[in-house]
């Protein structure tokens, strides 16, 4: 009897000014796929695959949802592309749900910050924002800034950097349910102000484990989220969104441990070459 394939890992990144989100699907391990989700209609457009590793925590979606900046490692292409000035690691900007690089900055290893959109016309890229690759020059209207801008900016200017999550003081206590050390806490109110989603990131055997809890501000009831939950967040409509075992759900905050309404199942997808349309090759 064959062993069933493990569910893919999903990461959702929401646009700040539009009802859009991108979903990075990781799996098999050496492949990633990008999908575009309209959170108003719940239509999901499955897009292009990339052979390599996309670092989800080094990616961002522009506030209007039209551009995607990502950091990728494509080790297998390093030897093939060195003569053209490419490396195995790079930060790129594309039009979701496609990975085709419009702007590209070569990196020399994985110790970089990737990219973040300051606004629709300003993007933070890598450490020093070196010159973009000659074949992937950004347009004049897009301003590229380096780490010094982020480092010296005001808290208001960089509030979006954590996607609306408000950092709490770190603690070194045991989580009573999971019995692991908490290293980073954050919380995020829902748009209506009724609920607060808490996030705890902890070390367990060298890995980072994320734990969620939901607090009802009217009753002060706190519910720890159980089960295999990879990500929870609020979407632009104020829904409680949950990623679990390769599926995307909308849950009821009044019963956050119930599965809720299935939005999309990402299981069962297999790699296939997908060409970018003309509009995804243009700024």
C-alpha positions as CSV (number, residue, x, y, z in Angstrom):
1,X,0.0,0.0,0.0
2,X,1.4,3.4,-1.1
3,X,1.8,6.1,1.5
4,X,-0.4,9.2,0.7
5,X,1.5,12.4,-0.1
6,X,1.7,14.9,2.8
7,X,-0.5,17.9,2.4
8,X,1.1,21.0,0.9
9,X,2.2,23.9,3.0
10,X,0.3,27.0,2.3
11,X,1.1,30.7,3.2
12,X,-1.4,33.5,2.6
13,X,-0.3,37.1,2.1
14,X,-3.1,39.7,2.0
15,X,-3.1,43.0,0.1
16,X,-3.6,46.0,2.4
17,X,-5.9,48.1,0.1
18,X,-7.7,45.5,-2.0
19,X,-9.7,42.3,-1.6
20,X,-6.9,40.2,-2.9
21,X,-4.4,37.7,-1.5
22,X,-1.7,35.4,-2.8
23,X,-1.2,31.9,-1.7
24,X,2.2,30.3,-1.9
25,X,1.8,26.5,-2.2
26,X,4.9,24.5,-1.2
27,X,5.0,20.9,-2.1
28,X,6.6,18.8,-3.4
29,X,9.5,20.2,-1.4
30,X,11.4,21.4,-4.5
31,X,8.5,23.2,-6.1
32,X,6.2,26.1,-5.3
33,X,3.0,27.4,-6.9
34,X,1.5,30.8,-6.7
35,X,-2.3,31.4,-6.6
36,X,-4.3,34.6,-6.6
37,X,-7.4,34.7,-4.3
38,X,-10.2,37.3,-4.7
39,X,-11.4,37.5,-1.0
40,X,-14.6,39.3,-2.1
41,X,-15.8,36.5,-4.4
42,X,-13.6,33.7,-3.1
43,X,-12.5,32.8,-6.6
44,X,-9.0,31.3,-6.6
45,X,-6.8,31.4,-9.7
46,X,-4.1,28.8,-9.6
47,X,-1.0,30.1,-11.4
48,X,2.5,29.3,-12.2
49,X,4.9,26.8,-10.6
50,X,8.5,27.5,-9.8
51,X,11.1,24.8,-9.4
52,X,12.9,25.9,-6.3
53,X,12.3,27.2,-2.7
54,X,10.3,30.4,-2.2
55,X,10.9,31.9,1.3
56,X,7.4,32.8,2.3
57,X,8.5,35.1,5.1
58,X,10.6,37.2,2.6
59,X,7.6,37.9,0.3
60,X,5.0,40.6,0.0
61,X,2.0,41.7,-2.0
62,X,1.6,45.3,-3.1
63,X,-1.3,47.2,-1.3
64,X,-3.4,47.1,-4.5
65,X,-2.6,43.4,-5.1
66,X,-1.1,43.9,-8.5
67,X,2.5,43.1,-7.8
68,X,4.3,40.4,-5.9
69,X,7.8,40.5,-4.5
70,X,9.5,37.2,-3.5
71,X,12.8,35.7,-2.6
72,X,13.7,32.4,-4.1
73,X,16.5,29.8,-4.1
74,X,16.9,27.9,-7.4
75,X,20.1,25.9,-6.8
76,X,19.8,23.8,-9.9
77,X,20.0,26.9,-12.2
78,X,23.1,28.4,-10.6
79,X,25.6,26.8,-12.9
80,X,23.4,27.4,-16.0
81,X,22.9,31.1,-15.4
82,X,26.2,32.5,-13.9
83,X,27.5,33.6,-17.3
84,X,24.4,35.9,-17.7
85,X,24.9,37.5,-14.3
86,X,22.3,35.4,-12.4
87,X,22.8,33.6,-9.1
88,X,20.9,30.7,-7.4
89,X,19.3,33.2,-5.0
90,X,17.4,36.3,-6.0
91,X,14.6,38.8,-5.1
92,X,12.1,39.4,-7.9
93,X,8.9,41.2,-8.6
94,X,6.1,39.6,-10.7
95,X,2.5,39.9,-11.5
96,X,0.5,37.3,-9.5
97,X,-0.3,34.5,-10.0
98,X,2.9,34.2,-12.1
99,X,6.5,34.1,-11.0
100,X,7.9,35.6,-14.3
101,X,10.4,38.2,-13.0
102,X,9.8,41.8,-14.1
103,X,12.4,43.2,-11.8
104,X,15.1,41.0,-10.4
105,X,18.0,41.6,-7.9
106,X,20.7,39.0,-7.5
107,X,21.5,37.8,-4.0
108,X,24.5,36.0,-2.7
109,X,23.0,33.6,-0.3
110,X,19.8,33.3,1.8
111,X,20.8,35.8,4.5
112,X,18.7,38.6,3.1
113,X,15.4,40.2,3.9
114,X,13.7,39.6,0.6
115,X,11.2,42.3,-0.3
116,X,8.4,44.4,1.2
117,X,6.1,47.0,-0.4
118,X,6.1,50.3,1.4
119,X,3.3,51.4,-0.9
120,X,2.2,50.7,-4.5
121,X,5.2,52.7,-5.9
122,X,7.9,52.0,-3.3
123,X,9.5,48.6,-2.6
124,X,12.2,47.6,-0.1
125,X,14.5,45.1,-1.7
126,X,17.3,43.1,0.0
127,X,20.0,44.7,2.1
128,X,21.3,47.6,0.0
129,X,19.0,47.6,-3.0
130,X,21.8,47.2,-5.5
131,X,21.2,47.7,-9.1
132,X,18.6,45.4,-10.7
133,X,19.7,42.8,-13.2
134,X,20.2,44.3,-16.7
135,X,17.4,42.1,-18.1
136,X,14.9,43.0,-15.4
137,X,15.0,46.7,-14.8
138,X,12.1,48.3,-12.8
139,X,10.2,51.2,-14.4
140,X,10.9,54.8,-13.4
141,X,7.8,55.1,-11.3
142,X,8.8,52.3,-9.0
143,X,11.2,53.5,-6.2
144,X,13.5,50.8,-4.8
145,X,14.9,51.4,-1.3
146,X,17.4,49.6,0.9
147,X,17.5,48.4,4.5
148,X,18.6,51.9,5.8
149,X,15.1,53.3,4.9
150,X,13.3,50.5,6.8
151,X,15.7,50.8,9.8
152,X,15.3,54.6,10.1
153,X,11.6,54.8,9.4
154,X,9.0,55.8,11.9
155,X,6.8,53.1,13.5
156,X,3.8,54.4,11.5
157,X,5.7,54.1,8.3
158,X,6.6,50.5,8.9
159,X,3.4,49.4,10.7
160,X,2.4,47.3,7.7
161,X,5.7,45.3,7.8
162,X,4.2,42.8,10.2
163,X,0.9,42.6,8.2
164,X,-1.1,44.3,11.0
165,X,0.2,42.0,13.8
166,X,1.1,44.0,16.9
167,X,4.2,42.6,18.7
168,X,4.0,41.9,22.4
169,X,6.8,41.6,24.9
170,X,8.6,38.3,24.4
171,X,8.4,35.8,27.2
172,X,10.2,32.7,28.2
173,X,7.4,30.7,29.9
174,X,5.9,27.4,29.1
175,X,2.7,27.4,27.1
176,X,0.3,25.5,29.5
177,X,-1.4,23.6,26.7
178,X,1.6,22.8,24.4
179,X,4.3,22.7,27.0
180,X,6.9,24.5,24.9
181,X,8.8,27.7,25.4
182,X,7.2,30.8,23.9
183,X,9.7,33.1,22.2
184,X,7.5,35.7,20.4
185,X,4.0,36.9,21.0
186,X,1.8,39.1,18.8
187,X,-1.9,39.9,18.5
188,X,-4.2,41.3,15.8
189,X,-7.8,42.6,16.3
190,X,-10.4,41.8,13.8
191,X,-11.7,44.9,11.7
192,X,-14.9,45.1,13.8
193,X,-13.0,45.1,17.1
194,X,-15.0,42.2,18.6
195,X,-12.2,39.6,18.6
196,X,-8.5,39.6,19.0
197,X,-6.3,36.8,17.4
198,X,-3.3,35.9,19.4
199,X,-0.2,34.4,17.9
200,X,2.7,32.7,19.8
201,X,5.7,31.4,18.0
202,X,7.8,28.9,19.9
203,X,10.9,26.7,19.5
204,X,10.3,23.0,19.5
205,X,13.2,20.6,18.7
206,X,14.8,23.3,16.6
207,X,11.7,24.2,14.6
208,X,9.4,27.2,14.9
209,X,5.9,26.2,16.0
210,X,3.0,28.7,15.7
211,X,0.2,28.6,18.2
212,X,-3.0,30.6,17.9
213,X,-5.8,31.7,20.4
214,X,-8.9,33.8,20.0
215,X,-10.2,36.3,22.6
216,X,-13.7,37.5,22.7
217,X,-13.4,41.1,23.9
218,X,-17.0,41.2,25.1
219,X,-16.8,38.1,27.3
220,X,-13.0,37.9,27.8
221,X,-13.3,34.2,26.8
222,X,-10.0,32.9,25.4
223,X,-10.0,29.9,23.2
224,X,-6.8,28.1,22.2
225,X,-6.9,26.8,18.6
226,X,-6.3,23.1,18.5
227,X,-5.6,20.8,15.6
228,X,-3.2,21.1,12.7
229,X,-3.4,24.8,12.0
230,X,-0.6,26.3,9.9
231,X,-1.9,29.9,9.7
232,X,-4.8,32.0,11.0
233,X,-5.5,35.6,10.1
234,X,-8.3,38.1,9.3
235,X,-9.1,38.7,5.7
236,X,-10.2,42.1,4.3
237,X,-13.9,41.2,5.0
238,X,-13.2,40.5,8.6
239,X,-13.5,36.7,8.3
240,X,-11.3,34.4,10.4
241,X,-9.2,32.6,7.8
242,X,-7.5,29.3,8.6
243,X,-5.0,27.2,6.7
244,X,-5.0,23.5,7.7
245,X,-3.7,20.4,6.0
246,X,-3.5,22.0,2.6
247,X,-6.9,23.6,2.7
248,X,-8.1,27.1,3.1
249,X,-11.1,27.7,5.4
250,X,-13.3,30.6,6.7
251,X,-14.1,29.9,10.4
252,X,-16.7,31.3,12.7
253,X,-15.0,33.3,15.5
254,X,-17.7,32.1,17.9
255,X,-16.5,28.5,17.3
256,X,-12.9,28.9,16.1
257,X,-12.0,25.2,16.4
258,X,-14.8,24.1,14.0
259,X,-13.6,23.6,10.4
260,X,-16.0,26.2,9.0
261,X,-16.5,26.9,5.3
262,X,-14.1,25.4,2.8
263,X,-12.8,28.1,0.4
264,X,-10.2,26.0,-1.6
265,X,-8.5,22.6,-1.4
266,X,-4.9,22.7,-2.6
267,X,-4.3,19.0,-2.2
268,X,-3.8,16.8,-5.3
269,X,-2.1,19.4,-7.5
270,X,0.9,18.2,-9.5
271,X,3.6,20.2,-11.3
272,X,2.9,21.3,-14.8
273,X,4.7,23.9,-16.9
274,X,2.5,27.0,-17.2
275,X,3.5,29.9,-19.4
276,X,2.9,33.4,-18.4
277,X,0.4,35.4,-20.5
278,X,1.6,38.6,-22.2
279,X,0.1,40.9,-19.5
280,X,2.3,39.1,-16.8
281,X,5.4,40.0,-18.7
282,X,4.9,43.7,-18.6
283,X,5.0,46.4,-15.9
